[in-house]
Amino acid sequence: MKIRVRFTLLQLLIIAGFLGSMSFVFIQFSRVYHLKQLEIQSIQTSTALKTLEQDTRLFSSRHKNLRFLWEDWKTSFQQFDTLYAEMLNNPYHRLLRQDAIVQKKALDESWTTVKEMEIQPLTGSFQKILSSNLPALIGDNGIKISSQLIGLKEGTESVQVQQLAEIEADFDSLKDSLVMSISIPTEDFIINLSDEIELFSSKLYRITIVISILIQAGGIFFVLLFTRSFSRNTIELERTMAKVSDGNFNINLDIHSGDEFEDISKHFNALTQDLWNRIESMKDMMRDIGSLTGEDTEIGELEDFILELAIDNTGADTGIFMTVEEGMLVLRKALGYFPPPMPLPPMVSSKREFITDWFKNHRIAPGEGILGYVIKSGEPRFVRDNMEGELPDNVKQDSDTFINSAIFIPLIISGSTVGILALALTRIESVFTDMDYAYMRSYGEFISLTLDNMQKYHELLKSHQINREIEVAADIQKTLLPERLPSLNNAEVAAFSDAAKGVSGDYYDIFDLGGGKTAVIICDVSGKGVPASLLMIMIRTIIRSISSPEKRSDRIMAELNRAVTGRMGADRFATISIIILDAENGTLSYSNGAHHPLYILRGETGKYRMFDTDGLPLGIDINASFGHKRIRVRTNDYLVLFTDGLPEARNTDGEELGTDRLLKFIARHADQTPRELTRRVKDYIEDFTSGTKHDDQTFVTLKVG
């Protein structure tokens, strides 16, 4: 089940539970409300009953006209009767317990009896009195005083005195009935009603709390149930991606959850497989190109092969290989029909044959169209999807000039752009990926060095001059060494490399990895001349393509060794040290492949620390493993790397300089900048050997802070 579906169901379940519980609570509170209304109604009835009792008790003693007394009493009676009937007939009595309902029925029957037995006869007799002359005789004196006055005047046995005595007796009897039959039971009923409502409300509050707890517990349960698989899959995804970031692409993300995580797993596995295939493909291309480069190989044959490999490994529909001749860009090779990415003359654009012939003969000036831009700037261009019109002359889909996606890679040798490798997709549904683009950029750097090497080597073969071979190989080597050392944060670096006889077997490289990290490499390749230079090209290209800020130095060393072993020749190998410096955090990752150890002159103590790891030279064993050390560096620490040409340098008496003497000299001048220290070391070696070199000499130093 998809995560979105699960999430929707969880929401619906929570909403349904909430609405259901709120409906229940609303109904129960509605019941409490009506019971409270019943309680208020009973209190109002009790107040009216007390008023009726008072009017009945004081009826005979009040000094008021008899008619007015009767009207007042009748009003109190009618108010109480109405309220009492409403209270007893309230439908929410059904919410009370059975004994309360029985008590309510008893009250109803008692009040009916009082009205029939007391009030109705009293009303009838009083109406007769009101129709007689007695009210006029009494006046405003009241019943008791009037009875006494009439008794004194007419005698106690007179009819008027007897009538007044009957009225007084009837109201006294009614008063007793109201108290005993109505008031006391009603007060008990009201008290029981209040207790019943309080009990019901307390029960409702407890039920509401329980429901709230159940809703929260249910929500937590379902959330935990929902997030358990989510968390497990997230951890698995993070663990696998961490392995990939360490350079292990031969790994699969195994998630079978039936949701988006499974889709991510499939896409992730496809991506890592593609990365692995691209790395292996790059290695195979280097091997294939390396096997093709020889004395009998022509430059044109190599260009054809380079173009075929580029098309095969990117799935391009077509590709072209262009070179710069006399400052203008000309087409040398084309596989398939490549639409020119530039405006065409009107007469040419009518047929594909005309377009092809025109493109072959057209010379492109720097800055003309996208090809001229690449030549002028030396920067690659990637047109992912031309639907946005980045190539305005190639957007019409039903024409022979349509290009849907394209990659333009400059070929740069010694800082100058000498050509372009361009690939295109002319199918509407197809586009190049970022992986294709990154792949071709690394490929372009490799073939640039290879073509430069081949051209210089063919010049060497044609000249048949050994001195020329040395110069060509030296030129090749110069292209490998950094033209300009990078500017580092919290660190400064300097280096020199001198050949013993024109062509050095030593190699060093310093380049930014991103993420605040810098790679520092020093290498000593066996052999001399062009073969050693070719091996340096391979090492430099591979190490730059596989390096990343996430990888440790031993990981890069192992991948480099696997890539070059078997491709170097039986008698070829190289010693190498790799440092990944994180100057911001003050740490470095160090791995050594049978090279001289790393020496660190501590700024705080002025003493050296030597660091070394296990490892064979490159090219000996494809399965070789390499040791690793994580080293903490501090401000003013000096890192020192060198090849064996420095400690093995000999004076005119044949005495070697030695590592100890070299390190002591460096320590004496550690207060100077790396640039000045490098110059002093170079002069010191020159003075010691009297200018005579027996081996290549390379020195790299880096100062922290």
VOGU-3710 file (C-alpha; in Angstrom, 3 decimals, decimal comma):
1> mkirvrftll> 0,000/0,000/0,000  1,346/3,425/-0,966  2,381/5,836/1,764  -0,086/8,420/0,502  -2,934/5,890/0,740  -1,830/4,843/4,231  -1,601/8,437/5,302  -5,068/9,199/3,893  -6,577/6,167/5,637  -4,893/7,182/8,888
11> qlliiagflg> -6,306/10,680/8,554  -9,788/9,351/7,785  -9,577/6,960/10,727  -8,522/9,721/13,110  -11,200/12,072/11,761  -13,875/9,369/12,035  -12,820/8,551/15,590  -12,759/12,213/16,499  -16,172/12,921/14,947  -17,669/9,811/16,541
21> smsfvfiqfs> -16,340/10,646/19,979  -17,327/14,299/19,629  -20,834/13,231/18,596  -21,066/11,002/21,660  -19,777/13,761/23,925  -22,156/16,265/22,318  -25,139/13,989/22,926  -24,097/13,408/26,531  -23,538/17,102/27,185  -26,874/17,799/25,542
31> rvyhlkqlei> -28,437/15,447/28,052  -26,665/17,224/30,896  -27,915/20,531/29,539  -31,520/19,340/29,488  -31,188/17,849/32,952  -29,802/21,168/34,169  -32,802/22,859/32,560  -35,023/20,403/34,431  -33,188/21,283/37,643  -33,708/25,018/37,030
41> qsiqtstalk> -37,346/24,344/36,235  -37,770/22,418/39,495  -36,179/25,275/41,463  -38,574/27,756/39,835  -41,459/25,424/40,714  -40,223/25,211/44,300  -40,151/29,003/44,507  -43,724/29,210/43,158  -44,789/26,557/45,695  -43,345/28,583/48,566
51> tleqdtrlfs> -45,201/31,639/47,292  -48,448/29,638/47,138  -47,847/28,270/50,649  -47,267/31,770/51,998  -50,340/33,196/50,287  -52,430/30,283/51,641  -51,062/30,637/55,193  -51,563/34,427/55,298  -54,858/34,498/53,437  -57,011/34,930/56,577
61> srhknlrflw> -54,801/37,506/58,312  -54,184/39,960/55,493  -55,973/43,345/55,582  -57,189/43,432/52,031  -60,414/43,299/50,117  -61,704/39,744/49,884  -61,922/39,854/46,097  -58,334/41,095/45,807  -57,149/38,441/48,253  -58,780/35,782/46,163
71> edwktsfqqf> -57,313/37,117/42,906  -53,808/37,204/44,409  -54,116/33,681/45,743  -55,551/32,399/42,461  -52,624/33,954/40,551  -50,115/32,174/42,831  -52,009/28,938/42,392  -52,134/29,223/38,594  -48,396/30,049/38,375  -47,480/27,093/40,556
81> dtlyaemlnn> -49,897/24,786/38,754  -48,422/25,727/35,374  -44,781/25,366/36,504  -45,524/22,153/38,393  -47,211/20,645/35,334  -44,301/21,654/33,071  -41,781/20,192/35,512  -43,650/16,923/35,944  -44,256/16,599/32,177  -40,652/17,381/31,180
91> pyhrllrqda> -39,630/14,584/28,718  -36,069/14,408/30,080  -37,289/12,663/33,222  -36,582/9,534/31,154  -32,841/10,139/31,629  -33,198/9,684/35,384  -33,096/6,465/37,275  -36,294/4,483/37,777  -36,823/5,496/41,426  -36,783/9,193/40,406
101> ivqkkaldes> -39,395/8,495/37,738  -41,570/6,703/40,320  -41,178/9,662/42,675  -42,238/12,035/39,875  -45,387/10,005/39,253  -46,206/10,087/42,968  -45,919/13,889/43,003  -48,190/14,137/40,000  -50,804/11,981/41,719  -50,515/13,938/44,997
111> wttvkemeiq> -51,009/17,271/43,271  -53,994/15,924/41,347  -55,519/14,708/44,632  -54,945/18,085/46,361  -56,568/19,924/43,490  -59,578/17,597/43,425  -60,059/17,239/47,173  -59,037/20,682/48,415  -58,750/23,366/45,778  -61,757/22,633/43,587
121> pltgsfqkil> -64,249/22,571/46,566  -62,583/25,678/47,989  -62,941/27,468/44,677  -66,615/26,583/44,426  -67,477/27,696/47,921  -65,452/30,875/47,615  -67,272/31,847/44,440  -70,548/31,697/46,383  -69,139/33,938/49,106  -67,936/36,430/46,527
131> ssnlpaligd> -71,467/36,625/45,085  -72,920/37,420/48,545  -72,833/40,675/50,531  -70,018/39,348/52,714  -67,146/40,994/50,747  -68,829/44,375/51,157  -69,371/43,714/54,835  -65,717/42,810/55,400  -64,197/45,606/53,320  -60,405/45,876/53,727
141> ngikissqli> -60,272/44,502/57,273  -59,392/40,942/56,419  -61,065/37,695/57,425  -59,868/37,351/61,058  -60,572/40,923/62,175  -63,866/40,977/60,279  -64,896/37,716/61,982  -64,229/39,254/65,398  -66,025/42,508/64,591  -69,092/40,765/63,167
151> glkegtesvq> -69,115/38,379/66,161  -69,231/41,314/68,570  -71,981/42,966/66,615  -74,106/40,048/65,371  -72,968/37,297/67,729  -70,575/34,395/67,155  -73,335/32,202/65,877  -74,236/34,473/63,009  -74,134/33,202/59,437  -71,381/35,616/58,398
161> vqqlaeiead> -69,121/34,502/61,258  -69,703/30,872/60,351  -68,870/31,527/56,665  -65,672/33,307/57,585  -64,711/30,498/59,958  -65,231/27,948/57,174  -63,032/29,954/54,804  -60,289/30,174/57,402  -60,556/26,436/58,145  -60,448/25,531/54,426
171> fdslkdslvm> -57,295/27,555/53,867  -55,652/26,059/56,972  -56,479/22,588/55,678  -55,123/23,501/52,224  -51,966/24,860/53,835  -51,375/21,576/55,679  -52,002/19,578/52,499  -49,592/21,718/50,501  -46,888/21,250/53,117  -47,371/17,551/53,754
181> sisiptedfi> -48,451/16,269/50,344  -46,689/18,674/47,971  -43,912/20,811/49,499  -41,976/18,188/51,437  -42,088/15,511/48,656  -41,229/18,187/46,068  -38,172/19,347/48,056  -37,054/15,717/48,379  -37,551/15,266/44,649  -35,531/18,385/43,849
191> inlsdeielf> -32,687/17,270/46,143  -32,663/13,808/44,551  -32,818/15,411/41,127  -29,739/17,561/41,878  -27,861/14,520/43,162  -28,896/12,557/40,083  -27,711/15,312/37,737  -24,416/15,648/39,621  -23,877/11,902/39,360  -24,735/11,909/35,670
201> ssklyritiv> -22,390/14,862/34,995  -19,531/13,237/36,914  -20,028/10,031/34,962  -20,054/11,964/31,703  -16,789/13,729/32,593  -15,133/10,402/33,317  -16,429/8,945/30,058  -15,148/12,006/28,169  -11,682/11,619/29,703  -11,645/7,909/28,857
211> isiliqaggi> -12,689/8,635/25,274  -9,981/11,284/24,928  -7,376/8,852/26,237  -8,625/6,134/23,877  -8,507/8,500/20,910  -4,957/9,576/21,761  -3,858/5,998/22,386  -5,453/4,865/19,142  -3,850/7,720/17,249  -0,442/6,941/18,754
221> ffvllftrsf> -0,887/3,243/17,976  -1,769/3,824/14,348  0,970/6,458/13,949  3,551/4,037/15,378  2,189/1,300/13,141  2,449/3,626/10,166  5,895/5,014/11,015  7,528/1,716/11,966  8,019/0,587/8,394  8,717/4,190/7,395
231> srntielert> 11,556/4,463/9,948  12,939/1,031/9,087  13,041/1,838/5,378  14,534/5,287/6,061  17,349/3,730/8,116  18,000/1,156/5,393  18,069/3,900/2,766  20,472/6,024/4,853  22,767/3,051/5,533  22,949/2,085/1,862
241> makvsdgnfn> 23,509/5,675/0,698  26,346/6,026/3,225  28,046/3,002/1,651  27,579/4,483/-1,807  29,029/7,815/-0,619  32,120/5,850/0,460  32,507/4,709/-3,162  30,810/1,302/-2,975  28,544/1,296/-6,038  28,269/-2,482/-6,186
251> inldihsgde> 25,442/-2,587/-3,642  21,657/-2,840/-3,860  18,945/-1,252/-1,741  16,685/-4,169/-0,807  13,247/-2,764/0,162  10,021/-4,630/-0,664  7,416/-2,536/1,147  4,972/-2,056/-1,727  5,097/1,738/-1,325  7,148/4,694/-2,522
261> fediskhfna> 10,193/3,324/-0,699  10,169/0,315/-2,996  9,996/2,682/-5,993  12,916/4,680/-4,540  14,778/1,405/-4,023  14,335/0,418/-7,675  15,414/3,843/-8,951  18,348/3,924/-6,504  19,553/0,486/-7,624  19,236/1,538/-11,253
271> ltqdlwnrie> 21,298/4,668/-10,497  24,082/2,818/-8,656  24,174/0,164/-11,362  24,458/2,884/-13,977  27,255/4,561/-11,987  29,082/1,270/-11,653  28,635/0,532/-15,359  29,892/4,005/-16,243  33,007/3,600/-14,093  33,709/0,192/-15,581
281> smkdmmrdig> 32,999/1,566/-19,037  35,457/4,414/-18,470  38,093/1,908/-17,380  37,378/-0,251/-20,436  37,629/2,771/-22,720  40,959/3,733/-21,210  42,164/0,183/-21,719  40,854/0,049/-25,292  42,346/3,407/-26,188  45,578/2,455/-24,453
291> sltgedteig> 45,773/-0,784/-26,441  45,193/1,132/-29,671  47,948/3,668/-29,092  51,095/2,362/-30,685  53,629/3,069/-33,355  51,340/1,839/-36,148  48,265/3,743/-35,033  47,326/6,826/-37,018  45,752/9,861/-35,384  42,714/9,601/-37,675
301> eledfilela> 42,144/5,971/-36,703  42,307/6,942/-33,018  39,831/9,787/-33,585  37,359/7,368/-35,218  37,697/4,981/-32,305  37,275/7,784/-29,718  34,073/8,956/-31,434  32,642/5,429/-31,683  33,254/4,779/-27,985  31,588/8,073/-27,011
311> idntgadtgi> 28,449/7,283/-29,052  28,252/3,665/-27,862  28,567/4,566/-24,187  26,015/7,420/-24,179  23,439/6,089/-26,652  23,856/9,165/-28,855  22,263/9,208/-32,315  25,223/10,993/-33,852  28,559/12,578/-33,006  31,280/14,746/-34,497
321> fmtveegmlv> 34,982/15,311/-33,849  36,271/18,807/-34,687  39,736/20,338/-34,440  41,148/23,837/-34,525  43,213/24,612/-37,627  44,694/28,063/-38,120  42,395/29,476/-35,441  39,219/28,120/-37,062  37,142/25,079/-36,064  36,739/22,442/-38,788
331> lrkalgyfpp> 34,918/19,123/-38,938  37,254/16,107/-39,055  35,058/13,116/-38,207  31,317/12,455/-38,114  29,330/9,328/-37,307  25,724/9,603/-38,405  24,009/12,768/-39,538  24,783/15,655/-37,162  22,596/18,765/-37,766  24,782/21,897/-37,640
341> pmplppmvss> 23,957/23,923/-34,483  24,019/27,263/-36,323  22,083/29,237/-38,955  22,202/27,715/-42,451  22,165/29,494/-45,814  18,681/29,272/-47,443  19,834/27,193/-50,426  21,632/24,689/-48,173  18,803/23,909/-45,722  16,561/22,300/-48,357
351> krefitdwfk> 18,284/18,890/-48,407  20,256/16,816/-45,909  23,037/16,133/-48,483  23,551/19,864/-48,989  23,638/20,427/-45,215  26,247/17,673/-44,737  28,523/19,007/-47,497  28,202/22,571/-46,224  29,053/21,537/-42,650  32,165/19,629/-43,811
361> nhriapgegi> 33,537/22,639/-45,619  32,418/25,372/-43,207  35,087/26,897/-40,976  33,733/28,127/-37,631  35,248/31,198/-36,021  35,611/31,520/-32,218  32,372/32,909/-30,825  30,244/31,742/-33,773  27,257/29,812/-32,428  27,523/27,327/-29,609
371> lgyviksgep> 30,561/25,589/-31,180  32,401/28,890/-31,435  31,450/29,680/-27,841  32,939/26,399/-26,595  36,180/27,030/-28,513  36,450/30,594/-27,274  35,565/29,949/-23,627  37,001/26,448/-23,217  33,859/25,531/-21,245  31,644/22,517/-22,006
381> rfvrdnmege> 27,952/23,007/-22,807  25,054/20,706/-22,025  21,698/21,152/-23,748  19,471/18,801/-21,816  16,230/19,537/-23,675  16,171/21,839/-26,663  12,410/22,345/-26,369  13,324/25,537/-24,484  15,213/26,785/-27,541  18,797/26,819/-26,276
391> lpdnvkqdsd> 19,781/25,837/-29,827  17,399/28,179/-31,684  18,363/26,911/-35,145  17,565/23,295/-34,221  14,118/23,458/-32,587  11,877/22,603/-35,559  10,926/18,982/-34,978  9,879/18,063/-38,516  13,083/19,345/-40,135  16,515/17,854/-40,853
401> tfinsaifip> 18,087/20,369/-38,456  16,258/19,220/-35,304  18,348/18,445/-32,196  16,569/17,427/-29,002  19,596/17,101/-26,694  23,326/17,735/-27,123  26,694/17,677/-25,332  29,688/19,779/-26,422  33,042/18,897/-24,807  36,154/21,029/-25,457
411> liisgstvgi> 39,469/19,206/-25,910  42,041/21,224/-23,977  45,793/20,684/-24,147  48,226/22,863/-22,182  45,520/25,436/-21,519  44,486/25,788/-25,178  41,289/24,431/-26,750  42,342/22,282/-29,726  39,039/20,685/-30,661  35,500/19,654/-29,742
421> lalaltries> 33,767/16,323/-29,225  30,010/16,795/-29,739  27,153/14,297/-29,359  23,478/14,752/-30,231  20,110/13,055/-29,862  17,679/13,789/-32,706  14,742/11,753/-31,357  12,026/13,770/-29,660  11,611/11,425/-26,726  15,333/11,075/-25,913
431> vftdmdyaym> 17,574/13,341/-23,819  21,036/13,039/-22,311  21,288/12,723/-18,522  23,567/14,469/-16,039  25,391/11,152/-15,807  26,074/11,241/-19,558  27,346/14,794/-19,246  29,673/14,080/-16,292  30,868/10,923/-18,043  31,761/12,817/-21,217
441> rsygefislt> 33,597/15,546/-19,313  35,936/12,966/-17,749  36,217/11,213/-21,099  37,100/14,496/-22,818  39,923/15,196/-20,355  41,342/11,719/-20,893  41,251/11,801/-24,682  42,740/15,320/-24,704  45,813/14,018/-22,901  45,866/10,873/-25,039
451> ldnmqkyhel> 45,675/12,787/-28,319  48,358/15,183/-27,166  50,547/12,280/-26,199  49,937/10,498/-29,515  50,668/13,579/-31,539  53,922/14,246/-29,731  54,871/10,588/-29,867  54,273/10,399/-33,604  56,414/13,470/-34,017  59,071/11,616/-32,079
461> lkshqinrei> 58,804/8,534/-34,290  59,042/10,639/-37,411  62,083/12,569/-36,229  63,971/9,451/-34,992  65,792/11,626/-32,488  66,310/10,542/-28,890  66,633/14,099/-27,686  63,307/14,834/-29,287  61,781/11,917/-27,368  62,986/13,393/-24,112
471> evaadiqktl> 61,561/16,819/-24,971  58,206/15,353/-26,033  57,969/13,219/-22,906  58,918/16,229/-20,779  56,193/18,282/-22,480  53,711/15,498/-21,729  54,786/15,441/-18,122  54,429/19,212/-17,791  50,778/18,898/-18,808  50,279/16,484/-15,899
481> lperlpslnn> 51,731/18,688/-13,178  49,500/21,473/-11,829  50,045/24,705/-13,740  49,081/26,641/-10,639  48,753/25,350/-7,095  45,308/25,898/-5,557  44,698/28,502/-2,886  43,670/26,681/0,306  41,725/27,804/3,334  43,745/27,541/6,562
491> aevaafsdaa> 46,719/26,045/4,691  49,480/26,915/2,199  51,190/24,482/-0,177  54,294/24,528/-2,359  56,166/21,948/-4,455  58,876/21,349/-7,061  59,710/18,446/-9,361  63,043/18,158/-11,236  63,927/15,399/-13,694  67,321/13,764/-13,618
501> kgvsgdyydi> 67,584/13,501/-17,415  64,865/15,606/-18,983  61,970/13,201/-18,389  60,953/12,485/-14,819  59,307/9,365/-13,448  57,961/11,436/-10,570  54,469/12,937/-10,465  52,539/15,058/-7,999  49,068/16,595/-8,060  47,137/18,949/-5,751
511> fdlgggktav> 43,485/19,690/-6,481  40,287/20,762/-4,748  37,771/17,994/-4,013  34,953/20,262/-2,860  33,421/20,283/0,593  36,452/22,097/1,984  38,801/19,169/1,204  41,991/19,019/-0,879  43,751/16,027/-2,424  47,567/15,903/-2,261
521> iicdvsgkgv> 49,229/13,112/-4,294  52,888/12,237/-4,820  53,880/9,332/-7,065  57,041/7,673/-8,397  56,461/5,691/-11,622  58,936/3,031/-12,688  60,557/3,611/-16,054  61,229/6,730/-18,087  60,133/8,453/-21,253  56,799/8,255/-23,086
531> pasllmimir> 55,662/4,904/-21,535  56,059/6,393/-18,069  54,232/9,527/-19,201  51,349/7,425/-20,539  51,142/5,677/-17,197  51,073/9,068/-15,450  48,230/10,151/-17,734  46,247/7,069/-16,771  46,886/7,544/-13,038  46,074/11,255/-13,142
541> tiirsisspe> 42,850/10,786/-15,140  41,560/7,917/-13,029  42,412/9,459/-9,687  40,690/12,729/-10,611  37,586/10,921/-11,903  37,128/8,653/-8,861  38,017/11,157/-6,129  35,248/12,792/-4,097  35,086/14,545/-0,700  33,201/11,580/0,811
551> krsdrimael> 35,921/9,007/0,084  38,860/8,213/2,311  42,333/8,009/0,843  42,569/4,205/1,184  39,322/3,828/-0,770  40,673/5,979/-3,599  43,944/4,020/-3,490  42,144/0,670/-3,791  39,957/1,821/-6,697  42,972/3,320/-8,460
561> nravtgrmga> 44,946/0,092/-8,033  42,094/-2,015/-9,465  41,819/0,327/-12,438  45,520/0,333/-13,398  46,566/-3,226/-12,522  46,823/-5,294/-15,683  46,954/-2,193/-17,859  50,448/-1,025/-16,868  52,526/-3,832/-18,287  54,317/-6,602/-16,452
571> drfatisiii> 57,325/-4,479/-15,551  55,415/-1,347/-14,654  54,437/-0,182/-11,175  54,248/3,012/-9,157  54,679/3,982/-5,512  52,213/6,575/-4,311  51,015/8,502/-1,254  47,530/10,034/-1,073  46,427/12,688/1,454  42,911/14,086/1,757
581> ldaengtlsy> 43,275/17,283/3,803  40,340/18,853/5,656  42,054/22,034/6,841  38,844/23,503/8,256  38,465/20,619/10,729  42,190/20,057/11,176  42,229/16,419/9,980  43,702/14,477/7,111  43,106/11,015/5,652  46,373/9,298/4,699
591> sngahhplyi> 47,180/6,116/2,793  50,532/4,947/1,406  51,366/2,529/-1,380  55,041/1,622/-0,667  56,134/5,273/-0,958  58,249/7,263/1,491  56,372/7,971/4,756  54,647/11,214/5,584  56,586/13,450/7,993  54,793/16,097/10,053
601> lrgetgkyrm> 56,843/18,732/11,867  54,650/19,771/14,798  54,442/23,543/15,228  53,956/23,309/18,997  56,935/21,071/19,794  59,234/21,497/16,808  59,525/17,689/16,595  58,705/15,312/13,738  56,051/12,610/13,679  56,385/9,909/11,007
611> fdtdglplgi> 53,253/8,253/9,561  53,149/5,201/7,301  50,574/2,554/6,300  50,723/-0,913/4,784  50,366/-1,200/1,025  51,987/-2,525/-2,176  52,940/-0,369/-5,149  50,199/0,228/-7,721  49,952/-2,387/-10,477  51,304/-5,372/-8,509
621> dinasfghkr> 48,164/-7,032/-7,137  44,643/-6,131/-8,290  43,190/-7,242/-4,954  45,729/-5,443/-2,796  44,423/-3,609/0,272  45,853/-0,400/1,658  46,105/0,872/5,184  44,632/4,123/6,428  45,340/6,668/9,124  43,262/9,622/10,248
631> irvrtndylv> 45,664/12,270/11,523  44,945/15,426/13,502  46,893/18,503/12,369  47,254/21,843/14,112  48,247/25,388/13,285  51,865/25,778/12,044  52,267/22,019/11,444  54,433/21,284/8,374  53,548/18,259/6,179  56,538/16,951/4,187
641> lftdglpear> 56,418/14,503/1,221  59,251/13,644/-1,168  60,500/10,996/-3,596  63,658/8,952/-3,061  65,661/11,326/-5,279  66,080/13,740/-2,334  67,419/11,525/0,496  69,454/9,487/-2,047  71,096/12,563/-3,561  74,926/12,161/-3,513
651> ntdgeelgtd> 77,755/14,660/-3,345  80,960/14,458/-5,317  82,396/12,014/-2,742  79,485/9,626/-3,245  77,971/10,376/0,166  74,163/10,321/0,333  72,247/13,229/1,836  69,977/10,936/3,902  66,509/11,481/5,311  67,714/12,712/8,738
661> rllkfiarha> 69,896/15,453/7,289  67,093/16,569/4,943  64,529/16,713/7,771  66,884/18,662/10,042  67,419/21,242/7,313  63,650/21,616/6,905  63,175/21,990/10,683  65,754/24,803/10,837  63,770/26,802/8,277  60,243/25,902/9,441
671> dqtpreltrr> 59,560/29,540/10,345  59,396/30,389/6,628  56,506/30,041/4,169  56,144/26,821/2,134  57,149/28,691/-1,027  60,359/30,010/0,569  61,075/26,667/2,255  60,694/24,838/-1,072  63,150/27,220/-2,731  65,665/26,717/0,099
681> vkdyiedfts> 65,372/22,911/-0,073  65,934/23,003/-3,814  69,021/25,230/-3,406  70,268/23,013/-0,575  70,085/19,903/-2,784  71,828/21,763/-5,625  74,653/22,842/-3,314  75,027/19,380/-1,799  75,225/17,580/-5,167  77,104/20,363/-6,941
691> gtkhddqtfv> 74,288/20,353/-9,520  74,588/16,648/-10,343  71,339/14,611/-10,277  71,290/10,820/-10,172  67,508/10,471/-9,819  64,313/12,469/-10,216  63,548/14,768/-7,318  60,055/15,820/-6,187  59,244/17,684/-2,972  55,817/18,721/-1,639
701> tlkvg> 55,264/20,632/1,596  52,106/22,014/3,195  51,772/24,296/6,224  48,563/24,367/8,252  47,080/27,657/9,462
//
